[in-house]
Amino acid sequence: MGEHSLFGGRKSMFGREGSEILVVDLNLTPLMDVMSNILFFLLASFGAAIVSFLNASVPVQSDTPPPEMQKTMVVLTVQMAKDGYKINASNDWLQQEELNQLKQIIPKAGKSYDDKSLNAAVYKIKEKYPASETLMLVPDDPNLYDEVVSAMEACREYRLDAKRKVRLFPKVVISGVLKAD
């Protein structure tokens, strides 16, 4: 009394009387369609994530600069304090008195930082030390992203006129200050 199913196997009879023959063929095609669609959209969503980068360099220990550059180069530190910008310079080959002359505080103009005065002050330092390229930017905790970016831009170039620009400190390193609890 055996009949064959579509897959070549023998149909089995349930119960002793054999009044009903029950055949179960499981159709997996819709399930596979759904799973492949889910997989496609999962893979596509990883590539669609928008990532924004801030162009900043990482400090790297390098060899000693040549002697002709040692006294024409400083590493500038600009701290974004609550009351304004604080500028310091460092160099292992210059006297501390000469570096102390470069220290400045640029107060805020109202509630915002004075980026024009920062730009002019950094330009004067670059004129005196033309081999300088590295600037350490130290934002304070409540600084906004826009404030940090505008400070970076103020330290990167100085506009002489409508057509000419001077490159100031192209290597800007963002740093932080550890505070004791």
C-alpha positions as CSV (number, residue, x, y, z in Angstrom):
1,M,0.0,0.0,0.0
2,G,2.9,2.4,-0.2
3,E,2.9,5.5,-2.2
4,H,6.0,7.6,-3.0
5,S,6.4,11.2,-2.1
6,L,7.9,13.9,-4.2
7,F,11.3,13.4,-2.6
8,G,11.5,9.8,-3.4
9,G,10.8,8.4,0.0
10,R,8.0,6.1,0.9
11,K,4.9,7.6,2.5
12,S,4.1,6.2,5.8
13,M,0.7,5.4,7.2
14,F,-0.4,6.5,10.6
15,G,-2.7,4.3,12.6
16,R,-3.6,0.7,12.1
17,E,-6.5,1.1,9.8
18,G,-4.6,3.2,7.3
19,S,-7.5,5.4,6.6
20,E,-5.4,8.5,6.1
21,I,-2.1,9.0,4.6
22,L,-0.3,12.1,6.0
23,V,2.7,13.6,4.0
24,V,4.6,16.6,5.3
25,D,6.8,18.5,2.8
26,L,8.4,21.5,4.5
27,N,8.9,24.5,2.1
28,L,12.0,26.4,3.3
29,T,12.2,28.9,0.4
30,P,10.3,31.8,2.1
31,L,12.4,31.4,5.2
32,M,15.6,31.5,3.2
33,D,14.3,34.6,1.4
34,V,13.7,36.4,4.7
35,M,17.1,35.4,6.1
36,S,19.0,36.5,3.1
37,N,17.2,39.9,3.1
38,I,18.0,40.4,6.8
39,L,21.7,39.5,6.2
40,F,21.9,41.9,3.2
41,F,20.5,44.8,5.2
42,L,22.7,44.1,8.2
43,L,25.8,44.1,6.0
44,A,24.6,47.2,4.2
45,S,24.0,49.1,7.4
46,F,27.6,48.7,8.5
47,G,28.8,50.6,5.4
48,A,26.2,53.3,5.7
49,A,27.4,54.5,9.2
50,I,28.6,58.1,9.0
51,V,31.9,58.7,10.7
52,S,33.3,62.1,11.2
53,F,37.0,62.7,11.8
54,L,38.9,65.6,13.3
55,N,42.3,66.0,11.6
56,A,44.8,65.9,14.4
57,S,48.2,64.5,14.7
58,V,49.6,62.2,17.3
59,P,52.8,63.3,19.1
60,V,55.8,61.2,18.0
61,Q,59.2,61.1,19.6
62,S,61.7,62.0,17.0
63,D,65.4,62.5,16.7
64,T,67.1,65.7,17.7
65,P,66.6,68.4,15.1
66,P,69.6,69.8,13.2
67,P,71.5,72.5,15.1
68,E,70.3,75.3,12.8
69,M,66.7,74.5,13.7
70,Q,67.2,74.0,17.5
71,K,66.9,77.8,18.3
72,T,64.4,78.7,15.6
73,M,61.8,76.1,16.7
74,V,59.4,76.0,19.7
75,V,56.5,73.8,20.6
76,L,53.6,76.0,21.4
77,T,51.0,75.1,24.0
78,V,47.6,76.8,23.9
79,Q,45.3,76.1,26.9
80,M,41.6,76.9,26.5
81,A,40.9,78.0,30.1
82,K,37.6,79.3,31.4
83,D,38.8,82.9,31.3
84,G,40.6,82.7,27.9
85,Y,43.6,81.3,26.0
86,K,46.9,80.8,27.9
87,I,49.9,80.5,25.6
88,N,53.2,78.9,26.6
89,A,56.2,77.7,24.6
90,S,58.8,75.1,25.2
91,N,62.2,74.3,23.7
92,D,65.1,72.3,25.2
93,W,67.8,74.5,23.6
94,L,66.5,78.0,24.6
95,Q,66.9,79.8,27.9
96,Q,63.8,79.8,30.2
97,E,63.9,83.7,30.3
98,E,63.4,83.8,26.5
99,L,60.5,81.2,26.7
100,N,58.9,83.2,29.5
101,Q,58.6,86.2,27.2
102,L,56.4,84.2,24.9
103,K,53.8,83.5,27.7
104,Q,50.5,85.3,27.1
105,I,47.0,85.3,28.3
106,I,44.3,86.2,25.8
107,P,41.0,87.0,27.7
108,K,37.7,86.0,26.3
109,A,35.8,88.6,24.2
110,G,32.5,88.5,26.1
111,K,31.4,84.9,26.5
112,S,33.4,83.5,23.5
113,Y,37.1,83.0,22.9
114,D,39.0,85.7,21.0
115,D,40.2,83.7,18.0
116,K,41.5,86.8,16.1
117,S,43.8,87.8,18.9
118,L,45.0,84.2,19.2
119,N,45.7,84.1,15.5
120,A,47.7,87.3,15.7
121,A,49.7,86.2,18.8
122,V,50.5,82.8,17.2
123,Y,51.6,84.6,14.0
124,K,54.1,86.8,16.0
125,I,55.6,83.7,17.6
126,K,55.9,82.0,14.2
127,E,57.7,85.0,12.8
128,K,60.2,84.8,15.6
129,Y,60.6,81.0,15.4
130,P,59.9,80.1,11.8
131,A,60.9,76.4,12.0
132,S,58.0,75.7,14.5
133,E,55.3,73.4,13.4
134,T,53.8,71.7,16.5
135,L,51.1,73.1,18.7
136,M,49.6,71.4,21.7
137,L,45.9,72.4,22.2
138,V,44.6,71.7,25.7
139,P,40.8,72.2,25.9
140,D,39.1,72.5,29.2
141,D,36.3,70.2,30.2
142,P,33.3,72.3,29.3
143,N,34.7,73.3,25.8
144,L,32.4,72.7,22.9
145,Y,33.5,71.0,19.7
146,D,33.1,74.2,17.7
147,E,35.3,76.1,20.1
148,V,38.1,73.5,19.8
149,V,37.9,73.4,16.0
150,S,37.9,77.2,15.7
151,A,41.0,77.4,18.0
152,M,42.7,74.8,15.8
153,E,41.9,76.8,12.7
154,A,43.2,80.1,14.2
155,C,46.5,78.4,14.9
156,R,47.0,76.8,11.5
157,E,47.2,79.8,9.2
158,Y,47.3,83.6,9.1
159,R,45.8,85.6,6.3
160,L,48.1,88.4,5.2
161,D,45.6,89.7,2.6
162,A,42.8,88.5,0.4
163,K,45.2,86.3,-1.7
164,R,48.1,85.4,0.6
165,K,48.2,83.1,3.7
166,V,51.0,82.1,6.0
167,R,51.1,78.6,7.3
168,L,51.6,78.7,11.1
169,F,51.3,75.5,13.1
170,P,50.0,72.7,10.8
171,K,50.7,69.9,13.4
172,V,48.0,70.4,16.0
173,V,48.0,67.9,18.9
174,I,44.9,67.8,21.2
175,S,45.9,67.1,24.7
176,G,44.3,67.1,28.1
177,V,45.0,67.9,31.7
178,L,44.6,65.3,34.5
179,K,42.8,66.7,37.5
180,A,43.1,65.2,40.9
181,D,40.0,64.0,42.6
